[in-house]
Amino acid sequence: MGRGAVPAPQTVPAGRRGAVDLPAAHTALICVALPGLAISTDQGQLTGHGFEGFYRSGRRVLSRCRLRVAGREPLAVQARMIAADQARFVATFSLSADGGPDPDVLVERVRHADGTERITLRSAAHRPLRLPVEVALGTDLAELGAVAAGRAGPELPASVHDGGMRWSSGTAHSVVTAEPPPTDALASAGLLRWEFELPPGGTRSVELRVGPAGAGPVRAVARGAASPFAQARATGDDSRVEVFLRTCIDDLQALLLRDPAQPSDLHLAAGAPWRCGAAPAEALAAARMTLPLGTRLAAGTLRTLARTQFTDAGPHSGLIPGPRRQTGARLPPSCTGQEATLLFPVVLAEARRWGLSEAETEELLPAAERCLRWLRTAVGDGTYLSDPHPGGPWRCETQAHVHRAALLGADLLDAYSRGGATELREWAEKLRSAFREDFWIEDAGGGRPVAALLPGERVVPHLGAGSVHLLDTGLLGAGAPAPGLLDQVRTEQLARLLGGPAMDSGWGLRSLGAKETGHNPFGHRSGAVRVHETALAVAGLAAAGYEKEAGSLLRGVLAAAEAFGYRLPEMYAGEQRVEGGAPVPHPTACRPAATAAAAGVLLLTALAGIRPDAPARTVTLRPVREAPLGEIELTGLRVAGAPFSVRVSRLGLAVVEEAAEGLQLGA
């Protein structure tokens, strides 16, 4: 990270992520309200094993919270998420062996990411009950990275503190308080005890609160007026769209972070539990996909990352730093700093089209210009942008990012009478001509784009989801998409390939075609379904007119979302969908994940084909005519700084229901 870079709390160290076996997260109930996190199994008890516990800013402040009633653990019967930051656990308890099948006591535990847990006992017995209740507590105060790597260490000794418990290790401290206070506290076992009397049908509750010593409860960034997202709704023939969009927005709000350098600037963490810190490329990608919910997140993300940008003279001047990302066995890790730097002017240009104010745009324009100058310097006299490795490689998707940045950056420069736009467009035209010659191979199936070029004119010919970036050309004025690197004939062939069974798993787009050597349905870049890329494919295919392929991918992801309780993970296995089947989880995928939740917004808004031009006070609609989900209405979006609502009929006709005053419908 560069100077001024945002710290990455709650993030597994990048150098270890590929070197350790992360605990399986696919069955965990993960409550998120950053910087708070609560991770549980479906049993409800926090046992001190695995990565269970309450976390604050990446440190486990409580790892063990085991409830016993009358000396026994209640029987867990249900566990479910009730909000992005809350989980509810239900258990039952019987007092005598001969009392029949019906339980005597219902135990409910509601656990919050902010560090609170409310335990409620409700009597179903016909006689008064006297119940001894105890909660055993403990923690190691370990960092999440150490927990994930199996280096958490033993529990720390506890001390009684103000009717609760306290643990200390170096400069870290954790305190649990209880209301009502316990009747007894035993430090050696970390034990709090109560004696409750319950009349028939009566209830008694205990509220536990955990956090660093002296710290108040976590206040989620998105609470109240601080949320940067419009509370949009989706309704229509397919009842799933309403809960899907609502869940996506809830997850996005739970992943919000503030920039310590300027707390009013918000950005998204990459995902929980492993990547709860800053990830520049993912933050920009998610901010871009959520532009239909308003421009505030994009503005905050851009300002945050502009503060990390290298500004000194040298080859890195203008680069936004970022970690490397594993990209499979065929290619070395890619530089997400390059990706973020190329995304920066794109997000700024498109945010302006959606309604970012002229003042905010001009404030961020110098940083975008530095990104574009870095690009021209990095390419030099060559044609393509290579990875920052000796000898390349030259990735297909990187050239798509480069081309889009050049065209949208030129558009932005022209809008503010800055120099360099003509040079960028001329270079982009040369890139298009060379790309169509160098990055396409003919074969018996009609040809395909290559994944990368290597030194010595070697190619990496496999078909992967990285090619969807060729369809993501970006938005220019008057609702016009920027030209792409492929001509119409090759775009049609790419659409056919993406919609074919080798790429479309029935649950979304595989990151590597099923027929390719080395395909692994669980491989992050070698066969798993990555929701972000699938959403880009849906939007790109729909915009290019390939609605059948777009509709198939959209329906697949929506079916997967339903199976995951509408909280999509960042990826899941690219196993072929079969009748009556379900998508197979990836055991270590982040869930929730910023790009997956933001992808849900893009998937649904792509159906209306909203193409705004706020500076020109116009909006153009290019709905998906096949209406793959039937009629759908999207309300409470934001265009040109005002509420925007649109309805797409079963015939694929779009009607604006609400819009900013003076906003005209483009042709």
C-alpha positions in Angstrom: 0.0 0.0 0.0 1.2 3.5 -0.7 1.4 6.5 1.6 -2.0 7.4 3.1 -3.4 3.9 2.3 -6.4 2.8 4.2 -5.6 0.2 6.8 -7.2 -3.2 6.4 -8.8 -4.3 9.7 -10.2 -7.8 9.9 -8.3 -9.0 6.9 -6.4 -12.2 6.6 -2.8 -11.2 5.6 -2.6 -11.4 1.8 0.7 -13.3 2.0 -0.9 -16.1 4.0 -4.3 -16.4 2.3 -3.1 -18.9 -0.3 -0.7 -20.7 2.2 -3.1 -21.8 4.8 -6.3 -23.9 5.0 -9.0 -21.4 6.0 -11.7 -22.7 8.2 -14.8 -23.7 6.2 -17.2 -20.7 6.2 -20.0 -22.0 4.0 -22.1 -23.2 6.9 -21.3 -20.4 9.3 -23.8 -17.7 10.2 -21.9 -14.5 9.8 -23.4 -11.3 11.2 -21.7 -8.2 9.8 -21.9 -4.5 10.8 -18.3 -3.4 10.3 -16.2 -3.0 12.3 -18.2 -5.6 14.2 -18.5 -9.3 13.2 -20.1 -12.3 14.9 -19.5 -15.8 13.5 -21.5 -18.8 14.7 -22.3 -22.3 13.8 -26.0 -23.5 13.5 -25.8 -24.8 17.1 -25.8 -21.3 18.5 -23.2 -22.0 21.2 -19.8 -20.3 20.8 -17.4 -23.2 21.8 -14.0 -21.5 21.3 -13.3 -23.8 18.4 -12.6 -22.8 14.8 -13.2 -19.2 14.0 -16.4 -18.7 16.1 -16.7 -15.6 18.1 -17.4 -11.9 18.3 -14.8 -9.7 16.5 -14.2 -6.0 16.7 -11.8 -4.4 14.1 -10.3 -7.7 13.3 -9.7 -8.9 16.9 -11.7 -11.7 18.6 -13.1 -10.2 21.7 -15.1 -13.3 22.7 -14.5 -16.8 21.4 -16.6 -18.9 23.9 -20.1 -18.3 25.1 -21.7 -21.6 26.2 -25.1 -21.6 27.8 -26.3 -24.2 30.2 -29.7 -24.5 31.9 -30.1 -26.6 35.0 -26.6 -28.1 34.2 -27.3 -29.1 30.6 -27.0 -27.5 27.2 -30.4 -26.9 25.5 -31.1 -28.8 22.3 -30.6 -26.6 19.2 -33.5 -26.8 16.8 -33.2 -23.7 14.5 -30.6 -21.2 13.4 -31.2 -18.4 10.8 -30.1 -15.0 9.8 -32.8 -12.4 10.4 -30.8 -9.4 9.1 -27.3 -8.8 7.7 -26.1 -8.1 11.3 -28.3 -10.4 13.3 -28.8 -14.2 13.8 -31.5 -16.0 15.8 -31.0 -19.3 17.4 -33.8 -21.4 18.9 -33.3 -24.3 21.3 -35.5 -26.3 23.7 -35.1 -27.9 27.1 -36.9 -30.6 29.0 -36.7 -30.9 32.7 -37.7 -34.6 33.2 -37.3 -37.8 31.2 -40.9 -38.8 31.8 -42.6 -35.5 30.9 -43.5 -36.6 27.3 -42.2 -35.3 24.0 -43.0 -31.6 24.6 -40.2 -29.4 25.9 -40.6 -27.4 29.1 -38.5 -24.3 28.1 -37.9 -22.5 24.8 -34.5 -20.8 24.6 -34.0 -18.0 22.1 -30.7 -16.3 21.5 -30.5 -13.2 19.2 -26.8 -12.4 18.3 -25.8 -9.1 16.9 -22.6 -8.1 15.1 -22.4 -5.0 17.4 -21.3 -7.3 20.2 -24.6 -7.9 22.0 -26.5 -11.1 22.6 -29.9 -11.4 24.2 -30.8 -14.8 25.7 -34.5 -15.3 26.5 -36.0 -18.3 28.3 -39.8 -18.9 27.9 -41.6 -21.4 30.1 -44.0 -23.9 28.5 -44.5 -25.8 31.7 -47.7 -26.0 33.7 -45.9 -25.3 37.0 -43.6 -22.6 38.2 -39.9 -23.3 37.4 -36.7 -22.5 39.2 -33.9 -22.6 36.7 -30.2 -22.2 37.4 -28.6 -20.6 34.3 -24.9 -20.2 33.6 -22.9 -18.8 30.7 -19.2 -19.9 30.3 -17.1 -17.2 28.6 -13.6 -17.0 27.2 -11.4 -15.4 24.6 -7.9 -15.4 23.2 -8.0 -11.8 21.9 -6.5 -13.2 18.7 -6.3 -11.4 15.4 -8.6 -12.9 12.7 -5.5 -13.7 10.6 -4.0 -15.7 13.4 -7.4 -17.5 13.9 -7.6 -18.4 10.2 -4.0 -19.7 10.2 -4.5 -21.8 13.3 -2.2 -19.7 15.5 -4.8 -18.2 17.9 -3.2 -19.6 21.1 -4.9 -20.6 24.3 -7.7 -18.7 26.1 -6.5 -16.0 28.4 -7.2 -15.9 32.2 -10.3 -14.0 33.1 -11.0 -11.6 36.0 -14.3 -10.5 37.4 -15.1 -7.0 36.3 -18.2 -5.0 37.3 -20.5 -8.0 37.4 -19.0 -9.5 34.2 -15.6 -10.7 32.9 -12.4 -9.0 31.6 -9.4 -10.4 29.7 -6.2 -8.6 28.9 -3.2 -9.3 26.6 -0.6 -6.6 26.0 -2.5 -3.5 24.8 -5.7 -5.5 24.0 -8.5 -5.8 26.5 -12.0 -7.3 26.3 -15.0 -6.9 28.7 -18.3 -8.7 28.9 -21.1 -7.1 30.9 -24.5 -8.6 31.7 -27.9 -7.2 32.4 -29.3 -8.2 34.9 -26.0 -8.7 36.7 -25.2 -12.3 37.6 -25.8 -13.6 41.1 -22.4 -15.2 41.0 -19.2 -14.8 38.9 -16.3 -17.3 38.9 -13.2 -15.9 37.2 -11.3 -19.2 37.1 -13.9 -20.7 34.7 -15.1 -17.5 33.1 -18.6 -18.3 34.5 -21.6 -16.1 35.1 -24.6 -17.6 37.0 -28.2 -16.6 37.6 -31.1 -18.2 39.4 -34.4 -17.5 37.6 -38.0 -18.2 38.6 -40.4 -18.6 35.7 -44.2 -18.8 36.2 -46.2 -20.8 33.6 -45.8 -18.9 30.3 -43.3 -16.5 31.9 -40.1 -15.3 30.4 -36.7 -14.0 31.7 -33.9 -12.5 29.6 -30.2 -11.8 29.9 -28.4 -9.4 27.7 -24.7 -9.8 27.2 -22.5 -7.0 25.8 -18.9 -7.7 24.6 -16.3 -5.3 23.3 -12.9 -3.8 24.0 -12.5 -2.3 27.4 -13.8 1.3 27.5 -15.5 1.0 24.1 -19.1 1.5 23.5 -21.3 -0.7 21.3 -20.4 -0.8 17.6 -22.4 1.6 15.5 -22.7 0.4 12.0 -21.6 2.9 9.4 -24.9 2.6 7.5 -27.2 3.3 10.4 -29.6 6.1 9.9 -28.8 9.0 7.5 -25.2 7.7 7.0 -26.2 5.1 4.5 -25.1 6.0 0.9 -27.7 3.8 -0.7 -31.2 4.6 -1.8 -33.7 2.2 -0.3 -34.7 0.8 -3.7 -37.3 -1.9 -4.1 -38.0 -4.5 -6.8 -41.4 -6.0 -7.3 -43.0 -8.0 -10.2 -44.1 -11.3 -11.5 -41.1 -13.1 -9.9 -41.6 -12.7 -6.2 -37.9 -13.5 -5.5 -36.7 -10.1 -6.9 -38.0 -8.2 -3.9 -36.1 -10.1 -1.2 -33.1 -10.5 -3.4 -32.6 -6.7 -3.9 -33.4 -6.0 -0.2 -30.8 -8.6 0.9 -28.2 -7.3 -1.4 -28.6 -3.7 -0.1 -28.6 -4.9 3.5 -25.3 -6.8 2.9 -23.8 -3.8 1.2 -24.7 -1.6 4.1 -23.2 -4.1 6.5 -19.8 -4.0 4.7 -19.4 -0.2 4.7 -16.2 1.3 6.1 -15.2 4.8 6.9 -11.9 6.3 5.7 -10.0 7.2 8.9 -8.5 10.2 7.1 -11.9 11.5 6.3 -14.8 9.7 8.1 -17.5 11.1 5.9 -16.0 9.2 3.0 -17.4 5.7 2.8 -16.2 2.6 0.9 -16.9 -1.1 0.9 -14.9 -3.9 2.4 -14.4 -6.8 0.1 -16.3 -9.3 2.2 -16.6 -11.2 5.4 -15.1 -13.0 7.2 -11.7 -13.0 5.5 -11.5 -9.7 3.7 -13.1 -7.0 5.9 -10.5 -4.4 5.0 -9.8 -2.1 2.0 -9.5 -3.8 -1.4 -9.3 -1.0 -4.0 -10.3 -2.9 -7.1 -13.3 -4.6 -5.5 -14.3 -1.4 -3.8 -14.4 0.4 -7.1 -16.1 -2.4 -9.0 -18.8 -2.6 -6.3 -19.3 1.2 -6.2 -19.7 1.2 -10.0 -22.4 -1.5 -9.9 -24.3 0.3 -7.2 -24.5 3.7 -9.1 -28.3 3.1 -9.6 -28.6 3.5 -5.8 -26.9 6.9 -5.8 -23.4 8.3 -6.3 -22.4 8.9 -2.7 -20.6 5.6 -2.3 -18.7 6.1 -5.6 -17.6 9.6 -4.5 -16.4 8.4 -1.1 -14.6 5.4 -2.6 -12.9 7.6 -5.2 -11.8 10.2 -2.6 -10.5 7.5 -0.3 -8.4 5.9 -3.0 -7.2 9.2 -4.4 -5.5 9.7 -1.0 -3.6 6.5 -1.5 -2.4 7.3 -5.1 1.3 7.6 -5.7 2.0 11.2 -6.7 5.8 11.5 -6.7 7.7 11.4 -9.9 8.7 7.9 -11.2 7.2 4.9 -13.0 4.5 4.4 -10.3 3.3 8.0 -10.4 -0.5 7.9 -10.6 -0.8 4.3 -9.7 -3.4 3.3 -7.0 -1.6 0.6 -5.0 -3.3 -2.8 -4.4 -2.4 -6.4 -3.5 -1.7 -9.2 -6.0 -4.5 -11.6 -6.8 -4.1 -15.3 -7.6 -5.4 -16.1 -11.1 -4.9 -19.8 -11.4 -2.2 -22.1 -12.6 -1.7 -20.8 -16.1 -0.8 -17.2 -15.2 1.1 -15.4 -12.4 -0.8 -13.4 -9.9 -2.3 -10.2 -11.3 -1.9 -6.7 -9.9 -5.1 -5.3 -8.5 -3.4 -1.9 -8.3 -3.4 -1.8 -12.1 -7.1 -2.8 -12.2 -8.0 -0.1 -9.6 -6.0 2.6 -11.4 -7.9 1.8 -14.7 -11.2 1.6 -13.0 -10.8 5.0 -11.3 -11.5 7.3 -14.3 -14.2 4.9 -15.5 -16.1 5.1 -12.2 -15.7 8.9 -12.1 -17.0 9.3 -15.6 -20.0 7.0 -15.1 -20.8 8.5 -11.7 -21.0 11.9 -13.4 -23.5 10.4 -15.9 -25.6 9.1 -13.0 -25.6 12.4 -11.2 -22.4 13.1 -9.4 -22.2 16.9 -9.0 -19.9 18.9 -11.1 -18.1 20.2 -8.0 -17.3 16.6 -6.8 -16.3 15.5 -10.3 -13.9 18.4 -10.7 -12.4 17.7 -7.2 -11.6 14.2 -8.3 -10.5 15.0 -11.9 -6.8 15.5 -11.1 -6.6 12.0 -9.6 -8.2 10.6 -12.7 -5.8 12.5 -14.9 -2.9 11.0 -13.0 -4.4 7.5 -13.6 -4.5 8.2 -17.3 -0.9 9.6 -17.4 0.2 6.5 -15.5 -1.5 4.4 -18.2 0.3 6.1 -21.1 3.6 6.0 -19.3 3.2 2.3 -18.5 2.4 1.4 -22.1 5.1 3.7 -23.5 5.7 3.1 -27.2 4.0 -0.3 -27.0 0.4 -1.3 -27.8 -0.6 -3.3 -24.7 -0.4 -2.9 -21.0 1.5 -5.8 -19.5 1.5 -7.1 -16.0 4.3 -5.7 -13.8 6.3 -8.9 -14.3 9.4 -9.2 -16.4 8.1 -10.2 -19.8 4.4 -9.7 -19.2 2.0 -11.4 -19.6 -0.5 -9.2 -21.6 -3.9 -10.2 -20.3 -7.1 -10.0 -22.4 -9.1 -8.5 -19.6 -6.4 -5.9 -18.8 -6.6 -4.6 -22.3 -10.4 -4.4 -22.0 -9.9 -2.3 -18.8 -7.3 -0.2 -20.6 -9.5 0.5 -23.6 -12.5 1.4 -21.5 -10.4 3.7 -19.3 -9.0 5.5 -22.4 -12.4 6.2 -24.0 -14.2 7.2 -20.8 -11.2 9.1 -19.6 -11.1 11.0 -22.9 -14.9 11.7 -22.5 -14.2 13.1 -19.1 -11.3 15.2 -20.2 -13.3 16.8 -23.0 -16.2 17.6 -20.6 -13.8 19.8 -18.6 -11.8 21.1 -21.5 -8.6 19.3 -20.4 -6.0 18.3 -22.8 -5.1 14.7 -23.9 -8.5 13.4 -25.0 -7.6 13.2 -28.7 -4.4 11.3 -28.0 -6.2 8.8 -25.9 -8.9 8.2 -28.5 -6.3 7.7 -31.3 -4.3 5.3 -29.1 -7.5 3.4 -28.3 -8.3 3.0 -32.0 -4.8 1.6 -32.6 -5.4 -0.8 -29.7 -8.6 -2.0 -31.2 -7.0 -2.8 -34.5 -4.1 -4.6 -33.0 -6.2 -6.5 -30.4 -8.5 -8.0 -33.1 -5.4 -9.4 -34.8 -3.4 -10.6 -31.8 -6.0 -11.6 -29.2 -8.2 -13.8 -31.4 -7.6 -17.3 -32.6 -9.7 -19.2 -35.1 -10.7 -22.7 -34.5 -13.3 -25.3 -35.6 -15.9 -23.8 -33.3 -15.8 -20.3 -34.8 -12.9 -18.8 -32.9 -12.4 -17.3 -29.5 -10.5 -14.6 -27.6 -7.3 -15.7 -26.0 -6.8 -15.3 -22.3 -3.3 -13.8 -22.6 -0.3 -13.3 -24.7 3.1 -14.4 -23.5 6.6 -13.5 -24.7 7.7 -15.2 -27.9 4.2 -14.8 -29.5 2.8 -17.6 -27.4 -0.8 -17.5 -26.4 -2.9 -18.8 -23.5 -5.9 -19.9 -25.4 -8.3 -21.1 -22.7 -11.8 -19.7 -22.6 -12.6 -18.1 -19.3 -14.9 -15.5 -17.7 -12.3 -12.8 -18.0 -13.5 -12.4 -21.6 -16.7 -10.9 -20.3 -14.8 -7.6 -19.8 -14.7 -7.3 -23.5 -18.5 -6.7 -23.4 -18.2 -4.2 -20.6 -17.4 -1.1 -22.6 -18.7 1.6 -20.3 -21.2 4.5 -20.7 -20.6 7.6 -22.8 -23.0 10.6 -23.3 -26.5 10.4 -24.5 -26.8 6.8 -23.2 -24.3 5.4 -25.8 -22.0 2.6 -24.8 -18.4 3.0 -25.7 -17.1 0.9 -28.6 -15.6 -2.4 -27.7 -12.4 -4.2 -28.6 -14.3 -6.8 -30.7 -16.2 -6.2 -33.9 -19.8 -7.3 -34.3 -19.0 -10.7 -35.7 -16.6 -11.6 -33.0 -18.9 -10.2 -30.3 -21.6 -12.5 -31.6 -19.3 -15.5 -31.4 -18.2 -14.6 -27.8 -21.9 -14.3 -26.8 -22.5 -17.8 -28.3 -19.5 -19.2 -26.3 -20.6 -17.5 -23.0 -24.1 -18.8 -23.4 -23.0 -22.4 -24.3 -23.0 -25.3 -21.8 -19.2 -25.2 -21.3 -19.5 -21.7 -19.7 -23.1 -21.4 -18.5 -23.3 -23.9 -15.5 -27.0 -23.2 -15.1 -26.1 -21.4 -11.8 -24.1 -18.7 -13.5 -20.9 -18.3 -15.6 -17.9 -20.5 -14.9 -14.6 -18.8 -14.5 -13.1 -21.4 -16.8 -14.9 -23.4 -19.4 -15.8 -27.0 -18.5 -13.9 -28.4 -21.5 -10.7 -26.6 -20.8 -7.7 -28.4 -19.4 -7.3 -27.8 -15.7 -11.0 -27.0 -15.2 -11.8 -27.3 -11.5 -15.4 -26.4 -10.4 -14.1 -25.1 -7.1 -11.2 -23.1 -8.6 -11.5 -19.4 -8.0 -10.3 -18.6 -11.5 -10.5 -22.1 -13.0 -14.1 -23.1 -12.9 -16.0 -21.7 -10.0 -18.9 -19.3 -10.6 -17.9 -15.8 -9.7 -21.0 -13.6 -9.3 -19.4 -10.4 -10.3 -18.3 -11.7 -13.7 -21.7 -13.3 -14.3 -23.4 -10.0 -13.6 -21.1 -8.2 -16.0 -21.8 -10.9 -18.6 -25.6 -10.4 -18.2 -25.3 -6.6 -18.5 -22.9 -6.8 -21.4 -24.9 -9.4 -23.3 -28.1 -7.6 -22.8 -26.6 -4.3 -24.0 -25.2 -6.0 -27.1 -28.6 -7.5 -27.9 -27.9 -11.1 -26.9 -30.9 -11.5 -24.6 -31.3 -15.2 -24.7 -27.8 -15.8 -23.3 -28.2 -12.9 -20.8 -31.6 -14.2 -19.6 -30.3 -17.7 -19.0 -27.4 -16.5 -16.9 -29.6 -14.2 -15.0 -32.1 -16.9 -14.1 -29.3 -19.1 -13.0 -27.9 -16.6 -10.6 -31.3 -15.8 -9.2 -31.9 -19.5 -8.6 -28.6 -19.7 -6.8 -29.4 -16.7 -4.7 -32.6 -18.3 -3.6 -30.7 -21.5 -2.6 -28.2 -19.3 -0.6 -31.0 -17.5 1.3 -30.5 -14.5 -1.1 -27.1 -13.7 0.4 -24.8 -14.6 -2.5 -21.2 -15.6 -1.8 -18.4 -14.2 -3.9 -18.2 -17.5 -5.6 -19.6 -21.1 -5.6 -18.8 -24.3 -7.4 -19.3 -24.4 -11.2 -21.0 -27.8 -11.0 -23.6 -28.3 -13.7 -27.2 -27.6 -12.6 -29.5 -30.6 -12.6 -33.2 -30.9 -12.0 -33.9 -30.7 -8.2 -30.3 -29.8 -7.5 -28.7 -26.9 -5.6 -25.5 -24.9 -6.1 -22.6 -26.3 -4.2 -20.9 -23.8 -1.8 -17.3 -22.9 -1.9 -16.0 -23.7 1.6 -13.9 -20.5 2.0 -15.8 -17.9 0.0 -16.7 -14.6 1.6 -20.4 -14.3 2.3 -21.5 -11.5 2.3 -19.2 -10.1 -0.4 -19.3 -6.6 -1.8 -19.0 -7.5 -5.5 -21.6 -10.3 -5.1 -24.1 -8.0 -3.3 -23.5 -5.2 -5.8 -23.9 -7.6 -8.6 -27.4 -8.2 -7.5 -28.2 -4.5 -8.1 -26.6 -4.7 -11.6 -28.5 -7.9 -12.5 -31.9 -6.4 -11.8 -31.3 -2.9 -13.1 -29.8 -4.3 -16.3 -33.3 -5.6 -17.1 -34.4 -1.9 -17.6 -31.3 -0.9 -19.4 -31.0 2.4 -17.7 -28.5 4.7 -19.4 -28.5 8.1 -17.8 -26.8 11.3 -18.9 -27.3 13.7 -15.9 -25.3 16.6 -17.3 -27.5 16.5 -20.4 -30.6 15.9 -18.3 -31.6 12.8 -20.3 -32.0 9.1 -19.6 -32.3 6.4 -22.2 -33.9 3.0 -21.6 -32.9 -0.2 -23.4 -34.9 -2.9 -21.6 -34.4 -6.6 -22.1 -37.2 -7.3 -24.5 -37.5 -11.0 -23.6 -38.4 -10.0 -20.1 -36.8 -13.1 -18.6 -38.4 -12.5 -15.1 -41.7 -11.2 -16.4 -42.9 -7.8 -15.4 -40.6 -6.0 -12.9 -40.8 -2.6 -11.3 -37.8 -0.9 -9.8 -38.6 2.0 -7.4 -36.5 4.3 -5.3 -33.4 4.3 -7.6 -31.4 7.5 -8.0 -30.7 9.3 -11.3 -29.6 12.9 -11.5 -29.8 13.2 -7.8 -33.5 12.4 -7.5 -35.7 9.3 -7.1 -36.2 7.3 -10.3 -38.6 4.5 -10.8 -39.1 2.3 -13.9 -41.4 -0.5 -14.9 -40.6 -3.1 -17.5 -43.7 -5.0 -18.8 -44.0 -8.6 -19.8 -43.6 -7.4 -23.4 -40.2 -5.8 -22.6 -41.5 -2.2 -22.7 -40.1 0.2 -20.2 -42.1 3.1 -18.6 -40.6 5.7 -16.3 -42.9 6.0 -13.3 -40.8 8.7 -11.4 -37.9 10.9 -12.4 -36.1 14.2 -11.5 -37.9 17.3 -12.7 -36.8 18.2 -16.2 -35.2 14.8 -16.9 -36.0 13.9 -20.5 -36.4 10.5 -22.0 -33.7 10.0 -24.6 -34.2 8.3 -28.0 
